[in-house]
Amino acid sequence: MARSAEPPDVMAGSSPAIVRFGVFELDVRTRELRKGGLKVRLPDQPFHVLALLLEQPNDLVTREALHQRLWPGDTFVEFDLSLNSAVRKLREALGDSAESPTFIETLPRRGYRFIAPVQRQPPSNGIPTVPDTGGGRLLSRVRVWWSVAGLLAIVAAVAMVPRAGGESTNKPTPPSSPSPQTRAVSPEAYDLFLKGQAAGGRVSYEGNLAAVSYYEQAIAKQPDFAKAHASLALAHIQFLFGGPLPPDEILPKAEKEARTALDLDDTQRDARRALIRVLTTYGDYAAADAQVDLLAKAGPSFESLSALVESLIHHRRFPEAVAAAKQAKKLDGLSVNASLWLARAYRAAGDHAQAITEYQQAALMEPRRSDVLFQLGATFALKGDLKSAIAKFEQALDLTTTRNPRILAYLAYAHARDGRTREARQILEDLIASRVRAYVSSFGIALLYDALGEKDAALAALERASSEHAMEFTWLDAYPRFTTLASEPRYQELIGAARR
């Protein structure tokens, strides 16, 4: 065992000082690693390994180069043990693994390669990083895009709220909207609203259930809290994609909250976005398009552009959908949802390779989002790569606590198409049995029956899906094609109605 020396500053004096990858950012000047704005402990040697890898993303960094940079000159260490230890600690900090790497790939006996997309920016010149409190998409975008002026406006809005009797408190009120309909929000209601944002940011059934409860409590404290009504509408919408509740139970609640929010404050973009989803799921595309136009008139935003992408896809104007999704990504480039919308536009246009690239980028940013892995699996299935589809569906299921029936149905479909009929039929039996306890979309069951070659059962299930207002009818571009039913007039009628 020999002495070690402090290595030279890796990337010292280079620009930019901030390097972002996935949900992480490395500040080279302060030697700080942050995840979602929160500091992650990273010892010196792992920091230097990471910084050197980030100097040459996608290129091999040899063990010899690491040796020269980290332990130069007459520094004596047990090199292999020291380097292996530094890389192991680095992977622990990043939540990475050598067997299935997201960030750092090992090239045996040669070195390492950083494989995730990297974004660089110059020093922030004093603009602070807003910490992520777990509040999901809204807080993520705020953290990335707030300017100094925006921060000063928020500070100005944080006034001392008078209590009964004239006493003041340190609790802030939320930033006010420019709408004349905006009401002052009580600190108690706003605290509950923020808890709802944090719970919903977990992107899980349990998190969404908690978010609904917090928003309802906020509204009980203050019934004219427009933003809470809008967020409650969106939370109800999320159950369409993975909760155990049927659409006919979810949609009226979501529509009520969205319309209430808009009655209170017609600038609430989230409320209008939720209303568009409700109208689309009901098949009222003309009314949905009218809401898309109203959202666009309020000015360019991620919400208006993503709504436009969905509308353009429905009207089969795919090149325009891709262009709109690219514009949305320019507005919100570090958001997982920006990559998801661009991926969906590429997939609808038939460009599965580009769609997979975007979904993979989203998975790098948030590796534990089951919905991202599910959409990646669906895209592999559309491409005909069934083994990759099965792998992604299984990974998505492992991240859910409720064994999401939608993911199960498409996993069974992929098994059936891959010739694994025993596995497919076992899942089908489980799905049918579970319908007595929770909602299981009949669309997925219809697709599974179709893959098994059971035409009559598939058509009956598709009829049920139509009567259920199954949300898959509004996302037909996302799911594999029916084959056994393709020539059936009733099938063509049902699918044709969904595409009108």
N, C-alpha and C positions, 0 to 999 in steps of 0.2 A: 504494500500500500504506500503510495507516494503522495506528495503534496499536489494540490491543484491550485490554479491561479484564476483570477477573475478574467473571463474572456473579454475581448474587445466588444464595444457596442455594435451589435448587429443592426444594420440599416441605419447606423448613426449618421445624422446629417442628410439622410436621403429624404425625398418627398415622394409620396405623401406620408403623413405621420399616422394616419388611421387606415387600417386594413380590415375590411369586413368580409366575412364568409359565413354562410348559413345564418344562424341567430347570434353569432359571435362578432365582436370587433376587438382588434388589438391596437392599443395605443402604444406605438413604438417609443415615444418620448418618455412616457411615464411608466412603461413596462407593465401596463395593466391590461388584463383580458376581461372583457365584459360579455355577459350573456343577457340579451334583452335589456341592457342598461345596468344590470347588476354585476358587481365585481366578482370574478371567479379567482380563487387563489391559484397562483401559478409560480412555483419556485424558479430561481434564476436559470438553472440549466434547461429545464423544459421550455422556458420562455425563449432562450436563445435558439433552441432547436426549431421551435415554431417560427420565429422570425426569419431564420435562414431558409426554411422551407417556403415561406411566403414570398421570399425574394425571387424564387424560381418556380411558381406554380406550374403543375403538369410536367415538370422536368425532374429527372433523377438528381437527387443530391446524394453524392456518394458518402460512404462512411469516412473515407479519407478527408473529404472536404469538411465534414462535421468535426473531425478530429483537429484539423488545422485551425478552424475558426473558434472552436470552443476550448481547446486545450493546446494553445500554440507554443512554439519555442521549446523551452526546457521544462515544460509542465509535464509531470509524470503522474499518470493515473492508470488504474486498471480499466483500459479503454472500453472493452466490450461490455463489462458490467456497468460502467458508468453511463455509457450511451443507452444501453438497453433500459436502464432504470429511468433515465430522463425521458425517453420515448414513452415508456409505460405510464409515467406520471402525467405526461402531456395527454395521452389518450384518455386517462381517467378524467382529467379536467374537461375534455371535450365530449365525454360520453361516447367515445369511439372504440372500435375493436379491431384487432389485427385480422381476425377471421373474416369479418364483413365490414370493411372500412368505409366510412363516410367521408373522412377528411385525409387520413394519412395511410398510404399504401406502402407495404413493405416489399422491397425487391430483394429476395434472399441473397445474402452475402455481398450485396452491392450497395444498398442504401435505402432511401425513402423518397416518396413522391407525394406532394400535396395535390389531391385530385378534385377538390371542391371548387366551384366558381369563386373568384376573388374580386372584390370591388375596392378601389383605393380612393382616398380623398385627402386633400391637404389639411393642415392643422385648422382647428375650428375657430381660431381667433377669439376665443373667449365665449363662444356660443355653448351653453351647457348641454349636456346630454340629459334628456328627461328620462328618469327611471321608469321601467315597465312595471306597473303594479299588477300585471296579470289581466288587464282590462280588455284584452282581445284586439280586434282589428282597429277600433277607433283609437285606442291609446298607442298602438304600434305606429299608426300613421302620424299621430301628433308628435311622437318622439322623433320621427325622421324629418318631418317637414316644417316644424315650427321655426320661424325666424326670430331674430332678436326682437323685432317689432311685435311679432305675435306674442312672445313671452311678456313683453312690457304691457301689452293689452290685457293679458290674463292677470298680471299683477295688479293692474289698475282696477280690474273687475273684482278682485278679492277684497271687498270692503268689509269693515267691521259690521256684523249683523246685529241690529239692536234687539235686545230682549224686551219682554214686557217690563215696563217701568223704566226703560231708557238705558239699562245696563248693556254693555257690549260684550261680544265673545270673540275668540280667535278663530272660530270655524269659518271657512270661506264659503261664499255663495258661488255657484257655478257661473262660468262666463255667460253673459246674456246674449240672446239672439237679436239680430237686427229687426226681426219681425215686430210689428206693433202689438201683436197678440201675446208677447212673452210676459210671463208672470215671474215674480221673484220666487225663488225656490228655497224652502226652509232647509237649514243645515241637516236636520234629521232625515228628511226625504232624500237629500243629495247623498248623504253617507250610505243609505240603503241602495241608492242607484249605483254608486261606485262599487259596492259589494256585488251587485248583479253583474256589472261589467267584468269584474274579476272572475266571478264564477263562470260566466259564459265564455270567457277567454280560454277555459280549459278544453273546449271543443269536445265534449263528451256528453252522454245522456245525463249522467249525474250532475255535471256542471250546469247543463242547460236547465235541469229541473230546479236546481238551487237558484239560478238566475231568475227564473219565473217567479219564485217565491219572494226574492228580494224586490223585484220590480213591483209586484203586487203590494208588498208592504209599503214601498215608497209612494205608490198611488193612494193607498189608504191614508197615509199621512198628509198627502197633498193631491187631491183628485185632478187639479188642473196642471199637473207636471207633464207637459207635452212630450218631453224627451223620454220619460219613463214609459209612457204609453207606446211610443214608437219602438223602444227597445223591447218591450214586452211582446209587441207584434212580431218582431224579428225572432225572438226566442221561441214563440209558438211555431213559426215557420220552420225552425230547425228540426222540430219533431217530425216533419215530413220526410226527412232524410235518414232518420235513424231511431226514432223513438217508437214505443209500443202503442201509440195512439193512432186511430184511424183518421184519414183526412177529413171526414165529415165532422169529426169532433174538433179538429185543430183549426180548420179554415174559418168557421164563423168567429171564433175567438180572435184569431189574427186579424180578420177584417174589421171587427169591432174596434180593437185597439188602434189599428192604423188609421181608421176614419176619425176616431176620437182625437188622436194626436194631430191630424191635419185640421180638424175643426178648431183646435186650440192654437195651432201655429202651422200655417200652410207652407212654411219653409223647411219642415222636418223631412229631410231627404230619406232617412231610414224608414220613416212611416210610408212614404210614397213607394219606396222600393219593396216593402212588405206587401203593400196593396197590389202592386204589379204581380208579385208572385201568387197572391190569392186569385186574382182575376185570370191569370194564365192557367193555373191549375184547374179552375172551373171551366176552362176552355173559352172564356170571353176575351178573345184576342183583340177585338176592336177597342174595347174599354181599356185593356192593358196598354195598347199602343198609345191611346190618348194620355194615359198617365206617364208613359215614357217621354212623350212630347213635353208635358208639363215639367218633368224633371230636367229635361234638356234646357228649357227656357230659363231655369234658375241659374244657368251657367255651367261650364265644364267642371265635372267632378268625377271621382271614381265611381260613385253611385250611378250617376247619369250614364256614364260610358258603359259600365257593366250591364245596365238595363238595356242599353242600345244593342250591345253585343247579343244578348239573349233574343231580342226582337228580330235582329237581322238573321240570326241562325234559324229562327222559326220560319222566316220568310225566304229561307234558302239563298240568302245574299251573302255567300260565304267570304268572298274577297273583302267586302266591306266590313264584315264581322271581324276578320283578322286585323284589318286596319284600325278599327275602333278599339280592339283589345290591346293592340300595340300602343295606342295613345293612352289607354288606361294605365298601362305598365309604366309609361313615361311619368305619369302623375304619381305613381305609387310603386316605384321600382323595387323596393325592398319588402313589399308585402307578399306573403304567400298567395293571397287571393288574386293578386295581379297575375301571377304565373298561372294560377288555376284557370282564370278566364281566357288568357291567351292560349293555353293548352286546349281548352274546350273549343275555341274557335278553329284552331288548327285541326282538331279531330273532326269537327263537323265538315270542314273543307276536304277531308280525306287525307290530310298530311299527317299520318300517324307517327312518323319519325320525329317531326318537330313537336308534336303533341307530347310524345314520350319524353323528349328533352326538357320541355317545360315542367311536366309533372315531376320529373326527377329533380329538377332545380327546387321545386316546392318542397319535395321530400327532404332535400338537404337542409333547407331552412328550418323545417319543423318535422323532424324524423318520426315523431310519435303521434302524428295526426292520421287517424285511421281513414278519414275521408279521402286524403290525398293518395294513400296506397290503394284504396278501393278504385278511385278513378284511373290510376295507373294500370291496375289489373283489368279494368273494363276496356282500356285502350289496347292493351296486349291482346285481349280476346277479339276485339274488332279486327286487329291486324292478323289474327289467326295464330298467334304465338300462345298456344294454350298452356304450355308448361310455365311460361313466365307469368301468365295470368293467374294460374293456380297459386304460384308462389306469393304473388302480391296480395291476392285475396286472403290467403292464410296469414300473412303478416298483419294485414288489416284486422282480421278477427282477433288475433292475439292481443291487440291493443284495446279491444272493447271488453267491457265487463258483462255485457248483456248478450253476447253472441249475436250481434246484429243480424236479424233475419234477412235483410236486403243483401248483405254481403254473403250470407250462407247460400241464398238462392243462386247468386251468380257464380259462387264457387262450385255448386252442384252442376250448373249449366256447363262450366268449363270441364268438369270431370266427365260429363256425358259426351261432350263433343270430342274429348280425348280418348274415348272408349272405355272409361272407368264407370260403367253403368252401375256396378254394385255400390260404389261410394255415392254416386248421384242419387240412387233410389233411397239409400239410408238417410241422406239429408232431406230428401223430399218427404219421407215419412215423419221425420222430426219436425219439419216445418208445418205440416198439416196438423200434427198433434198439438203443436204450440199455439195454434190459432184459437184454442179455447181460452187461452190465458192472455193473449196480446194480439194486436194487429200484425198480420203478415201480408204484405202486398201481393195481390193475386197476379200482378204483372210478372213478377219474378217466377212465380209458380207456372204461369202460362209459358214463359220462355223455357223453363226446365222441361215441361211436358213436351214442348215442341222439339227440344234437343233429343228427347227419348223416343221421338217418332209417334207420340200419342196425340193424333190430330184432334179428336173429339174433346178430350180432356183439356187440351191446350186452348181450344176455342172457347170452351165453357169458362175457363179461368180468365181468359182475356175479356169476356163479357162482364165478369164480376169486377175485374179491374176498372173497366170503364164506369160502371155504376158506383164504384168506390171513389172515383176521381183520383185514381192512382197518379202520383206525380210523374211517374216515368213517361206518361204520354206527352209531357211537355219537354222531355229530354231524350227524345227518340234517337237523336244523333249519338247519344252516349252509350247505347246498349247494343249488343249483338243482334243481328237480323233474324227474324223468324224464317224458317225454311219449309217446314212441313205444312204450315198454314199459308204460305205465300200465294197460292192460287185460289184460296177460298174467298168468295165474294164478301162474306161477312167480315172477314179479317181486313180486306181492302177497305171496306166501309169504315171500320173502327179506326184504322190507321189514317185513312184519308181525312176523317173528321178532326183528328188531332193535329193534322198538318194544315188545315184551312186557316 
